[in-house]
Amino acid sequence: MKYSKAWASPFLIWIAIGTVVPVFSIAYYGFSNRAGHFTFDNIGATFSPDHMEALGLSLLLAFVSTAVCFILALPMAMILSNSRHGKTGMVIFIFILPMWMNFLLRTMAWQVLLEREGVINSILHALGLPGQHLINTPAAIVLGMVYDFLPFMILPIYNAACKIDNRLIEAAYDLGADKGTVYRKVIFPLLVPGIVSGVTMVFIPALTTFVISNMLGGGKINLIGNIIEQEFTVSSNWYLGSGMSLVMMVFIIITMLLFGKFDKSGGESLI
């Protein structure tokens, strides 16, 4: 059955309105000043000491969050892919279920847990243990990121694990490979596409987030996403905010290209 190219028109219009127009608007503001003159000042301001410090902290927390998600997701995805309950999809449904709740509500729930008089400290006091200063710390932000983004790491790895042909594993054992060699030479290379997808889906939003750091950092810990958000909403400086957004956009594109290259080269070289 042949379809006319006209059927793609609504999608192309949607892409133009939702993607192309905003990107060109950001580019316009990013390369101009309040007088409407062309300038690189907004781009250069991204590399000021304060902004670079925020970017460095954002990279650090995003890396830590991604690493923690990977450490938790890899064994969990393997266990689910080999279990009877995991193959039915019920356990995966349980992982996806919290994502149906509003993102802000899920983050606010961690506020209630981590506050000085929150649930966790109340339990510690009840056990006769000293309370901990958990809220408004980088650790709280990482915890919120891991909770919110962990499903995005589990699902791609789980899907890749489910596609592994067990006959390849059996053949490796028949040829004398031990369990460690099978995981290193057979299973892990086949998981690389899922791992790369999961890392991308966690690292990018963790790097650019501002809601989690606002709510669990109490406004005391500024990440690069917070600074950009403040330039737009508080300072009403769309020019500087757009310039910083462009730099982050280029950085994210480069990161995705590197992840994509690792996906292709890494999977081929390890098999």
C-alpha positions as CSV (number, residue, x, y, z in Angstrom):
1,M,0.0,0.0,0.0
2,K,1.5,3.3,-1.1
3,Y,1.2,6.4,1.0
4,S,1.4,10.0,-0.3
5,K,4.3,12.2,1.0
6,A,1.6,14.7,2.0
7,W,0.8,12.5,5.0
8,A,4.2,13.6,6.4
9,S,3.2,17.3,6.2
10,P,1.7,17.5,9.8
11,F,4.8,16.0,11.2
12,L,7.1,18.3,9.3
13,I,5.0,21.3,10.4
14,W,5.2,20.1,14.0
15,I,9.0,19.7,13.7
16,A,9.4,23.2,12.2
17,I,7.3,24.8,15.0
18,G,8.6,22.8,17.9
19,T,12.3,22.5,16.9
20,V,13.5,24.6,14.1
21,V,11.9,27.9,15.1
22,P,13.0,27.7,18.8
23,V,16.6,26.8,17.7
24,F,16.8,29.7,15.3
25,S,15.3,32.0,18.0
26,I,17.9,30.9,20.5
27,A,20.6,31.4,17.9
28,Y,19.4,34.9,17.2
29,Y,19.4,36.0,20.8
30,G,22.7,34.1,21.5
31,F,24.6,36.0,18.8
32,S,23.1,39.5,19.4
33,N,22.9,42.1,22.2
34,R,20.1,44.2,23.5
35,A,20.8,46.7,20.7
36,G,20.3,44.0,18.1
37,H,24.0,44.0,17.0
38,F,25.9,40.8,16.3
39,T,28.2,39.8,19.1
40,F,30.1,36.8,20.6
41,D,29.9,38.2,24.1
42,N,27.1,35.9,25.1
43,I,29.0,32.8,24.0
44,G,32.2,34.0,25.7
45,A,30.4,34.7,28.9
46,T,29.8,31.0,29.3
47,F,33.5,30.5,29.9
48,S,33.7,32.9,32.8
49,P,35.0,31.4,36.1
50,D,31.6,31.3,37.8
51,H,29.9,29.7,34.9
52,M,32.8,27.2,34.3
53,E,32.6,26.2,38.0
54,A,28.8,25.5,37.6
55,L,29.5,23.6,34.4
56,G,32.3,21.5,36.1
57,L,30.0,20.7,39.0
58,S,27.2,19.8,36.5
59,L,29.6,17.4,34.6
60,L,30.7,15.8,37.9
61,L,27.2,15.2,39.2
62,A,26.0,14.0,35.8
63,F,28.9,11.6,35.6
64,V,28.4,10.3,39.1
65,S,24.6,9.9,38.6
66,T,25.2,8.0,35.3
67,A,27.8,5.8,36.9
68,V,25.5,4.9,39.8
69,C,22.6,4.2,37.4
70,F,24.8,2.0,35.3
71,I,26.1,0.0,38.3
72,L,22.5,-0.5,39.5
73,A,20.9,-1.1,36.1
74,L,23.4,-3.6,34.5
75,P,22.9,-6.5,37.0
76,M,19.2,-5.7,37.4
77,A,18.6,-5.8,33.6
78,M,20.5,-9.1,33.3
79,I,18.5,-10.7,36.2
80,L,15.2,-9.5,34.7
81,S,16.0,-10.7,31.2
82,N,16.8,-14.2,32.6
83,S,13.9,-14.4,35.0
84,R,10.4,-15.7,34.2
85,H,8.8,-12.6,35.7
86,G,11.1,-10.3,33.7
87,K,10.1,-12.0,30.5
88,T,6.4,-11.4,31.1
89,G,7.0,-7.7,31.3
90,M,5.3,-7.3,34.7
91,V,8.5,-6.3,36.5
92,I,9.4,-3.8,33.8
93,F,5.9,-2.4,34.2
94,I,6.6,-1.9,37.9
95,F,9.8,0.0,37.0
96,I,7.9,2.2,34.5
97,L,4.9,2.8,36.8
98,P,6.6,5.6,38.9
99,M,7.3,7.5,35.7
100,W,3.5,7.9,35.2
101,M,3.6,10.2,38.3
102,N,4.4,13.8,37.8
103,F,8.1,14.5,37.7
104,L,7.8,17.4,40.3
105,L,5.8,15.2,42.7
106,R,8.4,12.5,42.6
107,T,11.1,15.0,43.3
108,M,9.0,16.6,46.1
109,A,8.7,13.2,47.7
110,W,12.4,13.1,48.1
111,Q,12.3,16.5,49.8
112,V,10.0,15.0,52.4
113,L,12.3,12.1,52.9
114,L,15.5,14.1,53.1
115,E,14.5,17.2,55.1
116,R,16.0,17.8,58.6
117,E,12.8,16.8,60.2
118,G,11.9,14.4,57.3
119,V,11.2,10.7,57.3
120,I,14.8,9.5,57.2
121,N,15.9,11.6,60.1
122,S,12.8,10.8,62.1
123,I,13.7,7.1,61.7
124,L,17.3,7.7,62.8
125,H,16.1,9.7,65.8
126,A,13.7,6.9,66.7
127,L,16.6,4.4,66.6
128,G,18.7,6.7,68.8
129,L,21.1,7.6,66.0
130,P,22.1,11.2,65.2
131,G,20.3,13.0,62.4
132,Q,22.0,13.6,59.1
133,H,22.2,16.8,57.0
134,L,20.9,15.3,53.7
135,I,18.9,18.0,52.0
136,N,20.6,20.9,50.1
137,T,23.7,18.8,49.3
138,P,25.2,17.5,46.1
139,A,24.5,14.0,47.4
140,A,20.8,14.8,47.5
141,I,20.9,16.0,43.9
142,V,22.6,12.8,42.8
143,L,20.1,10.7,44.7
144,G,17.2,12.6,43.0
145,M,18.9,12.1,39.6
146,V,19.4,8.4,40.1
147,Y,15.8,7.9,41.2
148,D,14.3,9.9,38.3
149,F,16.6,8.6,35.6
150,L,17.3,5.0,36.6
151,P,14.5,3.5,34.4
152,F,16.0,5.2,31.4
153,M,19.2,3.1,32.0
154,I,17.5,-0.1,32.8
155,L,15.1,-0.3,29.9
156,P,17.7,-0.1,27.0
157,I,20.0,-2.6,28.7
158,Y,17.1,-4.9,29.4
159,N,16.0,-4.7,25.8
160,A,19.5,-5.5,24.5
161,A,19.8,-8.4,27.0
162,C,16.5,-9.9,25.8
163,K,17.8,-10.0,22.2
164,I,20.9,-12.0,23.0
165,D,20.7,-15.4,21.4
166,N,21.3,-18.0,24.1
167,R,22.9,-20.3,21.5
168,L,25.9,-17.9,21.4
169,I,26.4,-18.3,25.1
170,E,26.1,-22.1,24.9
171,A,28.6,-22.2,22.0
172,A,31.1,-20.1,24.1
173,Y,30.8,-22.6,27.0
174,D,31.1,-25.5,24.6
175,L,34.4,-24.0,23.3
176,G,35.8,-23.9,26.8
177,A,35.1,-20.3,27.9
178,D,34.6,-19.7,31.6
179,K,31.8,-17.5,32.9
180,G,34.0,-14.4,33.1
181,T,35.1,-14.8,29.5
182,V,31.6,-15.3,28.3
183,Y,30.4,-12.1,30.0
184,R,33.4,-10.2,28.8
185,K,33.7,-11.5,25.2
186,V,30.1,-12.4,24.3
187,I,27.4,-10.8,26.6
188,F,29.0,-7.4,27.2
189,P,29.7,-6.6,23.5
190,L,26.1,-7.4,22.7
191,L,24.9,-5.1,25.5
192,V,27.0,-2.1,24.2
193,P,24.1,-0.6,22.1
194,G,21.8,-0.7,25.1
195,I,24.5,0.6,27.4
196,V,25.3,3.5,25.1
197,S,21.6,4.4,24.8
198,G,21.1,4.2,28.5
199,V,24.2,6.4,29.3
200,T,23.0,8.9,26.7
201,M,19.4,9.0,28.1
202,V,20.7,9.5,31.7
203,F,23.8,11.7,31.2
204,I,22.2,14.4,28.9
205,P,19.2,15.2,31.1
206,A,21.4,14.9,34.3
207,L,23.8,17.4,32.8
208,T,21.1,20.0,31.9
209,T,18.6,19.5,34.8
210,F,17.6,22.4,37.0
211,V,14.4,21.3,38.6
212,I,16.1,18.5,40.7
213,S,18.9,20.8,41.8
214,N,16.4,23.6,42.6
215,M,14.3,21.4,44.8
216,L,16.9,19.1,46.5
217,G,19.7,21.7,46.4
218,G,17.5,24.4,47.9
219,G,18.9,27.0,45.4
220,K,22.3,26.8,47.2
221,I,23.9,24.6,44.6
222,N,24.0,26.1,41.1
223,L,24.4,23.8,38.1
224,I,24.7,25.1,34.6
225,G,21.0,24.4,34.0
226,N,20.1,26.6,37.0
227,I,22.1,29.5,35.7
228,I,20.6,29.3,32.3
229,E,17.1,29.0,33.8
230,Q,17.8,32.0,36.0
231,E,19.0,34.1,33.1
232,F,15.6,33.5,31.3
233,T,13.2,33.7,34.3
234,V,14.9,35.9,36.9
235,S,17.3,38.2,35.1
236,S,15.2,38.3,31.9
237,N,18.5,38.2,30.0
238,W,17.5,36.1,27.0
239,Y,20.7,37.0,25.2
240,L,23.1,35.6,27.8
241,G,20.8,32.6,28.5
242,S,20.6,31.8,24.8
243,G,24.3,32.1,24.4
244,M,24.9,29.6,27.2
245,S,22.2,27.4,25.8
246,L,24.0,27.3,22.4
247,V,27.3,26.3,24.0
248,M,25.5,23.5,25.9
249,M,23.7,22.4,22.8
250,V,27.0,22.1,20.9
251,F,28.5,20.2,23.9
252,I,25.6,17.8,24.0
253,I,25.8,17.2,20.3
254,I,29.5,16.4,20.6
255,T,28.8,14.1,23.5
256,M,26.1,12.2,21.6
257,L,28.4,11.8,18.6
258,L,31.1,10.4,20.8
259,F,28.7,8.0,22.4
260,G,27.4,6.9,18.9
261,K,31.0,6.3,17.7
262,F,31.7,4.2,20.8
263,D,28.6,2.3,20.1
264,K,29.8,1.3,16.6
265,S,33.5,0.8,17.3
266,G,33.1,-0.7,20.7
267,G,30.6,-3.3,19.8
268,E,32.6,-4.4,16.8
269,S,36.0,-4.5,18.5
270,L,34.9,-6.6,21.4
271,I,33.0,-9.3,19.6
